[in-house]
Amino acid sequence: MADKKQQKVYLIPEGETRDHHTYHYTAIKTRKFILENKKMKLKKFNPVKRVHEWFVEAKAKSFGYRNSDTKSSIRTGALAHCNGI
């Protein structure tokens, strides 16, 4: 099986924690950074603080739903609401 060539990463402002941050970006980490085992660090604009600052790579959260139960319960709730009208 081939290695992943790219990887999605979560960028948060430097000095802020993963759980408590003002703004975030998602970026694609290329194979070069993955092989060198380097963390990404980009200077980006933070619209909350209205200033350019360094954003560093943080542990990525899962993109999408946690499990299929959540997805089905959302659909069921929406359908129940529509049928009640």
Biopython code that builds the backbone (N, CA, C, O; Angstrom):
import numpy as np
from Bio.PDB.StructureBuilder import StructureBuilder

atoms = [
    (1, "MET", "N", (0.841, -1.172, 0.000)),
    (1, "MET", "CA", (0.000, 0.000, 0.000)),
    (1, "MET", "C", (0.893, 1.244, 0.000)),
    (1, "MET", "O", (1.911, 1.289, 0.691)),
    (2, "ALA", "N", (0.509, 2.223, -0.761)),
    (2, "ALA", "CA", (1.307, 3.439, -0.887)),
    (2, "ALA", "C", (1.167, 4.322, 0.341)),
    (2, "ALA", "O", (0.133, 4.312, 1.010)),
    (3, "ASP", "N", (2.214, 5.089, 0.636)),
    (3, "ASP", "CA", (2.172, 6.038, 1.742)),
    (3, "ASP", "C", (1.295, 7.222, 1.374)),
    (3, "ASP", "O", (1.119, 7.541, 0.199)),
    (4, "LYS", "N", (0.743, 7.873, 2.402)),
    (4, "LYS", "CA", (-0.029, 9.084, 2.156)),
    (4, "LYS", "C", (0.919, 10.178, 1.692)),
    (4, "LYS", "O", (1.985, 10.375, 2.276)),
    (5, "LYS", "N", (0.532, 10.878, 0.654)),
    (5, "LYS", "CA", (1.371, 11.957, 0.143)),
    (5, "LYS", "C", (1.047, 13.282, 0.818)),
    (5, "LYS", "O", (1.900, 14.165, 0.906)),
    (6, "GLN", "N", (-0.184, 13.418, 1.295)),
    (6, "GLN", "CA", (-0.594, 14.652, 1.945)),
    (6, "GLN", "C", (-1.430, 14.335, 3.174)),
    (6, "GLN", "O", (-1.959, 13.233, 3.317)),
    (7, "GLN", "N", (-1.537, 15.310, 4.050)),
    (7, "GLN", "CA", (-2.239, 15.102, 5.303)),
    (7, "GLN", "C", (-2.881, 16.418, 5.736)),
    (7, "GLN", "O", (-2.255, 17.472, 5.630)),
    (8, "LYS", "N", (-4.128, 16.369, 6.223)),
    (8, "LYS", "CA", (-4.787, 17.569, 6.728)),
    (8, "LYS", "C", (-4.284, 17.850, 8.133)),
    (8, "LYS", "O", (-4.160, 16.937, 8.949)),
    (9, "VAL", "N", (-3.994, 19.119, 8.415)),
    (9, "VAL", "CA", (-3.547, 19.518, 9.747)),
    (9, "VAL", "C", (-4.396, 20.692, 10.228)),
    (9, "VAL", "O", (-5.009, 21.402, 9.432)),
    (10, "TYR", "N", (-4.418, 20.875, 11.516)),
    (10, "TYR", "CA", (-5.198, 21.895, 12.199)),
    (10, "TYR", "C", (-4.217, 22.932, 12.715)),
    (10, "TYR", "O", (-3.320, 22.589, 13.485)),
    (11, "LEU", "N", (-4.358, 24.190, 12.314)),
    (11, "LEU", "CA", (-3.455, 25.257, 12.736)),
    (11, "LEU", "C", (-4.171, 26.187, 13.713)),
    (11, "LEU", "O", (-5.262, 26.683, 13.431)),
    (12, "ILE", "N", (-3.540, 26.414, 14.869)),
    (12, "ILE", "CA", (-4.095, 27.319, 15.871)),
    (12, "ILE", "C", (-3.053, 28.384, 16.202)),
    (12, "ILE", "O", (-1.865, 28.165, 15.965)),
    (13, "PRO", "N", (-3.463, 29.526, 16.741)),
    (13, "PRO", "CA", (-2.502, 30.580, 17.091)),
    (13, "PRO", "C", (-1.470, 30.093, 18.104)),
    (13, "PRO", "O", (-1.786, 29.347, 19.031)),
    (14, "GLU", "N", (-0.243, 30.529, 17.905)),
    (14, "GLU", "CA", (0.842, 30.154, 18.806)),
    (14, "GLU", "C", (0.554, 30.695, 20.208)),
    (14, "GLU", "O", (0.161, 31.851, 20.364)),
    (15, "GLY", "N", (0.747, 29.864, 21.210)),
    (15, "GLY", "CA", (0.507, 30.273, 22.584)),
    (15, "GLY", "C", (-0.897, 29.975, 23.077)),
    (15, "GLY", "O", (-1.192, 30.204, 24.250)),
    (16, "GLU", "N", (-1.772, 29.472, 22.217)),
    (16, "GLU", "CA", (-3.115, 29.110, 22.633)),
    (16, "GLU", "C", (-3.237, 27.586, 22.619)),
    (16, "GLU", "O", (-2.489, 26.903, 21.920)),
    (17, "THR", "N", (-4.180, 27.064, 23.392)),
    (17, "THR", "CA", (-4.321, 25.617, 23.487)),
    (17, "THR", "C", (-5.315, 25.094, 22.463)),
    (17, "THR", "O", (-6.071, 25.856, 21.860)),
    (18, "ARG", "N", (-5.298, 23.807, 22.285)),
    (18, "ARG", "CA", (-6.171, 23.156, 21.316)),
    (18, "ARG", "C", (-7.644, 23.322, 21.712)),
    (18, "ARG", "O", (-8.509, 23.457, 20.846)),
    (19, "ASP", "N", (-7.924, 23.312, 23.009)),
    (19, "ASP", "CA", (-9.301, 23.417, 23.474)),
    (19, "ASP", "C", (-9.805, 24.857, 23.550)),
    (19, "ASP", "O", (-11.002, 25.103, 23.402)),
    (20, "HIS", "N", (-8.897, 25.809, 23.781)),
    (20, "HIS", "CA", (-9.297, 27.213, 23.933)),
    (20, "HIS", "C", (-8.482, 28.084, 22.985)),
    (20, "HIS", "O", (-7.432, 28.612, 23.353)),
    (21, "HIS", "N", (-8.977, 28.226, 21.771)),
    (21, "HIS", "CA", (-8.299, 29.091, 20.804)),
    (21, "HIS", "C", (-9.320, 30.018, 20.160)),
    (21, "HIS", "O", (-10.514, 29.721, 20.118)),
    (22, "THR", "N", (-8.822, 31.154, 19.656)),
    (22, "THR", "CA", (-9.714, 32.166, 19.112)),
    (22, "THR", "C", (-10.127, 31.866, 17.669)),
    (22, "THR", "O", (-11.253, 32.173, 17.277)),
    (23, "TYR", "N", (-9.242, 31.278, 16.885)),
    (23, "TYR", "CA", (-9.506, 31.032, 15.476)),
    (23, "TYR", "C", (-8.627, 29.874, 15.027)),
    (23, "TYR", "O", (-7.599, 29.607, 15.648)),
    (24, "HIS", "N", (-9.009, 29.189, 13.968)),
    (24, "HIS", "CA", (-8.172, 28.098, 13.456)),
    (24, "HIS", "C", (-8.203, 28.068, 11.931)),
    (24, "HIS", "O", (-9.122, 28.594, 11.304)),
    (25, "TYR", "N", (-7.196, 27.452, 11.354)),
    (25, "TYR", "CA", (-7.116, 27.188, 9.926)),
    (25, "TYR", "C", (-6.885, 25.696, 9.751)),
    (25, "TYR", "O", (-6.340, 25.044, 10.642)),
    (26, "THR", "N", (-7.291, 25.153, 8.620)),
    (26, "THR", "CA", (-6.875, 23.803, 8.240)),
    (26, "THR", "C", (-5.997, 23.959, 7.012)),
    (26, "THR", "O", (-6.259, 24.791, 6.143)),
    (27, "ALA", "N", (-4.963, 23.155, 6.954)),
    (27, "ALA", "CA", (-4.028, 23.220, 5.842)),
    (27, "ALA", "C", (-3.636, 21.807, 5.433)),
    (27, "ALA", "O", (-3.904, 20.846, 6.155)),
    (28, "ILE", "N", (-3.013, 21.689, 4.291)),
    (28, "ILE", "CA", (-2.544, 20.390, 3.819)),
    (28, "ILE", "C", (-1.035, 20.327, 3.986)),
    (28, "ILE", "O", (-0.297, 21.163, 3.464)),
    (29, "LYS", "N", (-0.601, 19.331, 4.715)),
    (29, "LYS", "CA", (0.822, 19.125, 4.977)),
    (29, "LYS", "C", (1.361, 18.212, 3.875)),
    (29, "LYS", "O", (0.833, 17.123, 3.655)),
    (30, "THR", "N", (2.401, 18.652, 3.192)),
    (30, "THR", "CA", (2.941, 17.889, 2.077)),
    (30, "THR", "C", (3.846, 16.756, 2.550)),
    (30, "THR", "O", (4.209, 16.688, 3.724)),
    (31, "ARG", "N", (4.197, 15.887, 1.643)),
    (31, "ARG", "CA", (5.002, 14.710, 1.957)),
    (31, "ARG", "C", (6.375, 15.092, 2.518)),
    (31, "ARG", "O", (6.918, 14.386, 3.368)),
    (32, "LYS", "N", (6.933, 16.205, 2.043)),
    (32, "LYS", "CA", (8.240, 16.664, 2.515)),
    (32, "LYS", "C", (8.227, 16.904, 4.024)),
    (32, "LYS", "O", (9.123, 16.456, 4.739)),
    (33, "PHE", "N", (7.192, 17.623, 4.508)),
    (33, "PHE", "CA", (7.073, 17.893, 5.938)),
    (33, "PHE", "C", (6.792, 16.617, 6.725)),
    (33, "PHE", "O", (7.270, 16.459, 7.848)),
    (34, "ILE", "N", (6.018, 15.708, 6.134)),
    (34, "ILE", "CA", (5.694, 14.457, 6.812)),
    (34, "ILE", "C", (6.953, 13.607, 6.983)),
    (34, "ILE", "O", (7.194, 13.063, 8.061)),
    (35, "LEU", "N", (7.751, 13.494, 5.930)),
    (35, "LEU", "CA", (8.966, 12.681, 5.993)),
    (35, "LEU", "C", (10.015, 13.288, 6.919)),
    (35, "LEU", "O", (10.729, 12.559, 7.608)),
    (36, "GLU", "N", (10.113, 14.619, 6.939)),
    (36, "GLU", "CA", (11.084, 15.282, 7.815)),
    (36, "GLU", "C", (10.580, 15.384, 9.250)),
    (36, "GLU", "O", (11.319, 15.794, 10.145)),
    (37, "ASN", "N", (9.322, 15.011, 9.466)),
    (37, "ASN", "CA", (8.699, 15.037, 10.790)),
    (37, "ASN", "C", (8.741, 16.441, 11.407)),
    (37, "ASN", "O", (9.029, 16.604, 12.592)),
    (38, "LYS", "N", (8.449, 17.445, 10.581)),
    (38, "LYS", "CA", (8.422, 18.832, 11.027)),
    (38, "LYS", "C", (6.989, 19.285, 11.234)),
    (38, "LYS", "O", (6.080, 18.858, 10.522)),
    (39, "LYS", "N", (6.796, 20.155, 12.219)),
    (39, "LYS", "CA", (5.483, 20.756, 12.431)),
    (39, "LYS", "C", (5.385, 22.014, 11.589)),
    (39, "LYS", "O", (6.359, 22.750, 11.434)),
    (40, "MET", "N", (4.204, 22.252, 11.050)),
    (40, "MET", "CA", (3.992, 23.444, 10.236)),
    (40, "MET", "C", (3.859, 24.669, 11.124)),
    (40, "MET", "O", (3.313, 24.605, 12.225)),
    (41, "LYS", "N", (4.368, 25.784, 10.624)),
    (41, "LYS", "CA", (4.250, 27.067, 11.309)),
    (41, "LYS", "C", (4.099, 28.125, 10.227)),
    (41, "LYS", "O", (5.022, 28.362, 9.447)),
    (42, "LEU", "N", (2.936, 28.758, 10.182)),
    (42, "LEU", "CA", (2.642, 29.750, 9.150)),
    (42, "LEU", "C", (2.190, 31.057, 9.787)),
    (42, "LEU", "O", (1.527, 31.060, 10.824)),
    (43, "LYS", "N", (2.552, 32.155, 9.159)),
    (43, "LYS", "CA", (2.079, 33.460, 9.622)),
    (43, "LYS", "C", (0.807, 33.774, 8.842)),
    (43, "LYS", "O", (0.832, 33.957, 7.624)),
    (44, "LYS", "N", (-0.320, 33.832, 9.581)),
    (44, "LYS", "CA", (-1.621, 34.049, 8.969)),
    (44, "LYS", "C", (-2.349, 35.166, 9.714)),
    (44, "LYS", "O", (-1.928, 35.591, 10.790)),
    (45, "PHE", "N", (-3.441, 35.627, 9.127)),
    (45, "PHE", "CA", (-4.245, 36.685, 9.724)),
    (45, "PHE", "C", (-5.272, 36.084, 10.672)),
    (45, "PHE", "O", (-5.985, 35.150, 10.307)),
    (46, "ASN", "N", (-5.350, 36.611, 11.879)),
    (46, "ASN", "CA", (-6.356, 36.197, 12.852)),
    (46, "ASN", "C", (-7.454, 37.260, 12.855)),
    (46, "ASN", "O", (-7.249, 38.348, 13.393)),
    (47, "PRO", "N", (-8.618, 36.967, 12.261)),
    (47, "PRO", "CA", (-9.661, 37.981, 12.163)),
    (47, "PRO", "C", (-10.289, 38.367, 13.496)),
    (47, "PRO", "O", (-10.869, 39.447, 13.609)),
    (48, "VAL", "N", (-10.189, 37.515, 14.500)),
    (48, "VAL", "CA", (-10.743, 37.839, 15.816)),
    (48, "VAL", "C", (-9.921, 38.939, 16.470)),
    (48, "VAL", "O", (-10.473, 39.896, 17.013)),
    (49, "LYS", "N", (-8.592, 38.799, 16.415)),
    (49, "LYS", "CA", (-7.696, 39.794, 17.012)),
    (49, "LYS", "C", (-7.327, 40.906, 16.031)),
    (49, "LYS", "O", (-6.772, 41.931, 16.427)),
    (50, "ARG", "N", (-7.639, 40.698, 14.744)),
    (50, "ARG", "CA", (-7.320, 41.642, 13.660)),
    (50, "ARG", "C", (-5.829, 41.951, 13.581)),
    (50, "ARG", "O", (-5.417, 43.110, 13.547)),
    (51, "VAL", "N", (-5.022, 40.869, 13.555)),
    (51, "VAL", "CA", (-3.576, 41.017, 13.487)),
    (51, "VAL", "C", (-2.991, 39.755, 12.849)),
    (51, "VAL", "O", (-3.575, 38.675, 12.946)),
    (52, "HIS", "N", (-1.846, 39.896, 12.204)),
    (52, "HIS", "CA", (-1.129, 38.737, 11.688)),
    (52, "HIS", "C", (-0.339, 38.105, 12.822)),
    (52, "HIS", "O", (0.326, 38.807, 13.584)),
    (53, "GLU", "N", (-0.407, 36.794, 12.936)),
    (53, "GLU", "CA", (0.345, 36.094, 13.969)),
    (53, "GLU", "C", (0.700, 34.693, 13.494)),
    (53, "GLU", "O", (0.187, 34.220, 12.480)),
    (54, "TRP", "N", (1.579, 34.038, 14.232)),
    (54, "TRP", "CA", (2.034, 32.703, 13.874)),
    (54, "TRP", "C", (0.991, 31.662, 14.275)),
    (54, "TRP", "O", (0.490, 31.667, 15.400)),
    (55, "PHE", "N", (0.675, 30.780, 13.344)),
    (55, "PHE", "CA", (-0.211, 29.658, 13.596)),
    (55, "PHE", "C", (0.625, 28.387, 13.533)),
    (55, "PHE", "O", (1.397, 28.198, 12.593)),
    (56, "VAL", "N", (0.477, 27.519, 14.522)),
    (56, "VAL", "CA", (1.257, 26.286, 14.599)),
    (56, "VAL", "C", (0.330, 25.083, 14.504)),
    (56, "VAL", "O", (-0.863, 25.164, 14.797)),
    (57, "GLU", "N", (0.907, 23.978, 14.090)),
    (57, "GLU", "CA", (0.156, 22.746, 13.927)),
    (57, "GLU", "C", (-0.244, 22.173, 15.286)),
    (57, "GLU", "O", (0.557, 22.131, 16.220)),
    (58, "ALA", "N", (-1.480, 21.739, 15.373)),
    (58, "ALA", "CA", (-1.988, 21.098, 16.585)),
    (58, "ALA", "C", (-2.578, 19.752, 16.195)),
    (58, "ALA", "O", (-2.742, 19.452, 15.013)),
    (59, "LYS", "N", (-2.889, 18.961, 17.182)),
    (59, "LYS", "CA", (-3.476, 17.655, 16.918)),
    (59, "LYS", "C", (-4.811, 17.849, 16.213)),
    (59, "LYS", "O", (-5.675, 18.577, 16.701)),
    (60, "ALA", "N", (-4.981, 17.203, 15.073)),
    (60, "ALA", "CA", (-6.180, 17.387, 14.265)),
    (60, "ALA", "C", (-7.353, 16.650, 14.871)),
    (60, "ALA", "O", (-7.232, 15.502, 15.300)),
    (61, "LYS", "N", (-8.489, 17.322, 14.901)),
    (61, "LYS", "CA", (-9.706, 16.644, 15.325)),
    (61, "LYS", "C", (-10.247, 15.886, 14.124)),
    (61, "LYS", "O", (-9.847, 16.142, 12.989)),
    (62, "SER", "N", (-11.147, 14.961, 14.373)),
    (62, "SER", "CA", (-11.712, 14.189, 13.274)),
    (62, "SER", "C", (-12.603, 15.102, 12.444)),
    (62, "SER", "O", (-13.377, 15.890, 12.986)),
    (63, "PHE", "N", (-12.490, 14.990, 11.161)),
    (63, "PHE", "CA", (-13.297, 15.793, 10.255)),
    (63, "PHE", "C", (-14.561, 14.999, 9.936)),
    (63, "PHE", "O", (-14.476, 13.947, 9.304)),
    (64, "GLY", "N", (-15.723, 15.477, 10.358)),
    (64, "GLY", "CA", (-16.975, 14.768, 10.121)),
    (64, "GLY", "C", (-17.620, 14.345, 11.422)),
    (64, "GLY", "O", (-17.301, 14.872, 12.487)),
    (65, "TYR", "N", (-18.522, 13.398, 11.331)),
    (65, "TYR", "CA", (-19.247, 12.921, 12.505)),
    (65, "TYR", "C", (-18.395, 11.942, 13.306)),
    (65, "TYR", "O", (-17.496, 11.295, 12.769)),
    (66, "ARG", "N", (-18.693, 11.847, 14.592)),
    (66, "ARG", "CA", (-17.955, 10.926, 15.462)),
    (66, "ARG", "C", (-18.334, 9.483, 15.183)),
    (66, "ARG", "O", (-17.463, 8.619, 15.088)),
    (67, "ASN", "N", (-19.605, 9.218, 15.054)),
    (67, "ASN", "CA", (-20.055, 7.872, 14.730)),
    (67, "ASN", "C", (-21.361, 7.949, 13.957)),
    (67, "ASN", "O", (-21.945, 9.023, 13.811)),
    (68, "SER", "N", (-21.814, 6.800, 13.461)),
    (68, "SER", "CA", (-23.015, 6.794, 12.633)),
    (68, "SER", "C", (-24.275, 7.057, 13.450)),
    (68, "SER", "O", (-25.277, 7.502, 12.890)),
    (69, "ASP", "N", (-24.256, 6.791, 14.770)),
    (69, "ASP", "CA", (-25.430, 7.025, 15.606)),
    (69, "ASP", "C", (-25.806, 8.502, 15.631)),
    (69, "ASP", "O", (-26.988, 8.844, 15.586)),
    (70, "THR", "N", (-24.814, 9.369, 15.703)),
    (70, "THR", "CA", (-25.072, 10.807, 15.739)),
    (70, "THR", "C", (-25.752, 11.246, 14.447)),
    (70, "THR", "O", (-26.701, 12.029, 14.462)),
    (71, "LYS", "N", (-25.251, 10.732, 13.339)),
    (71, "LYS", "CA", (-25.801, 11.095, 12.044)),
    (71, "LYS", "C", (-27.254, 10.651, 11.933)),
    (71, "LYS", "O", (-28.098, 11.419, 11.469)),
    (72, "SER", "N", (-27.557, 9.431, 12.348)),
    (72, "SER", "CA", (-28.918, 8.922, 12.230)),
    (72, "SER", "C", (-29.870, 9.645, 13.182)),
    (72, "SER", "O", (-31.030, 9.868, 12.838)),
    (73, "SER", "N", (-29.389, 10.017, 14.387)),
    (73, "SER", "CA", (-30.262, 10.715, 15.325)),
    (73, "SER", "C", (-30.602, 12.111, 14.823)),
    (73, "SER", "O", (-31.696, 12.615, 15.078)),
    (74, "ILE", "N", (-29.674, 12.736, 14.114)),
    (74, "ILE", "CA", (-29.954, 14.059, 13.544)),
    (74, "ILE", "C", (-31.029, 13.935, 12.479)),
    (74, "ILE", "O", (-31.963, 14.736, 12.436)),
    (75, "ARG", "N", (-30.898, 12.926, 11.614)),
    (75, "ARG", "CA", (-31.900, 12.718, 10.574)),
    (75, "ARG", "C", (-33.260, 12.406, 11.192)),
    (75, "ARG", "O", (-34.270, 12.967, 10.769)),
    (76, "THR", "N", (-33.300, 11.532, 12.175)),
    (76, "THR", "CA", (-34.546, 11.140, 12.813)),
    (76, "THR", "C", (-35.220, 12.350, 13.465)),
    (76, "THR", "O", (-36.433, 12.525, 13.347)),
    (77, "GLY", "N", (-34.438, 13.177, 14.147)),
    (77, "GLY", "CA", (-34.988, 14.371, 14.779)),
    (77, "GLY", "C", (-35.574, 15.326, 13.767)),
    (77, "GLY", "O", (-36.633, 15.911, 13.992)),
    (78, "ALA", "N", (-34.881, 15.485, 12.648)),
    (78, "ALA", "CA", (-35.364, 16.392, 11.602)),
    (78, "ALA", "C", (-36.653, 15.868, 10.998)),
    (78, "ALA", "O", (-37.574, 16.644, 10.743)),
    (79, "LEU", "N", (-36.736, 14.547, 10.763)),
    (79, "LEU", "CA", (-37.930, 13.973, 10.184)),
    (79, "LEU", "C", (-39.108, 14.044, 11.155)),
    (79, "LEU", "O", (-40.242, 14.294, 10.746)),
    (80, "ALA", "N", (-38.837, 13.826, 12.432)),
    (80, "ALA", "CA", (-39.906, 13.899, 13.426)),
    (80, "ALA", "C", (-40.467, 15.314, 13.490)),
    (80, "ALA", "O", (-41.672, 15.505, 13.650)),
    (81, "HIS", "N", (-39.588, 16.301, 13.364)),
    (81, "HIS", "CA", (-40.021, 17.698, 13.404)),
    (81, "HIS", "C", (-40.887, 18.020, 12.189)),
    (81, "HIS", "O", (-41.897, 18.712, 12.321)),
    (82, "CYS", "N", (-40.512, 17.534, 11.018)),
    (82, "CYS", "CA", (-41.268, 17.807, 9.792)),
    (82, "CYS", "C", (-42.627, 17.109, 9.829)),
    (82, "CYS", "O", (-43.616, 17.667, 9.353)),
    (83, "ASN", "N", (-42.690, 15.899, 10.387)),
    (83, "ASN", "CA", (-43.941, 15.169, 10.425)),
    (83, "ASN", "C", (-44.929, 15.757, 11.435)),
    (83, "ASN", "O", (-46.137, 15.547, 11.325)),
    (84, "GLY", "N", (-44.405, 16.492, 12.417)),
    (84, "GLY", "CA", (-45.268, 17.079, 13.432)),
    (84, "GLY", "C", (-46.013, 18.317, 12.946)),
    (84, "GLY", "O", (-46.956, 18.767, 13.597)),
    (85, "ILE", "N", (-45.606, 18.863, 11.828)),
    (85, "ILE", "CA", (-46.217, 20.114, 11.315)),
    (85, "ILE", "C", (-47.563, 19.843, 10.681)),
    (85, "ILE", "O", (-48.216, 20.768, 10.200)),
]
sb = StructureBuilder()
sb.init_structure("model")
sb.init_model(0)
sb.init_chain("A")
sb.init_seg("    ")
for serial, (resi, resn, name, xyz) in enumerate(atoms, 1):
    if name == "N":
        sb.init_residue(resn, " ", resi, " ")
    sb.init_atom(name, np.array(xyz, "f"), 0.0, 1.0, " ", f" {name:<3s}", serial, name[0])
structure = sb.get_structure()
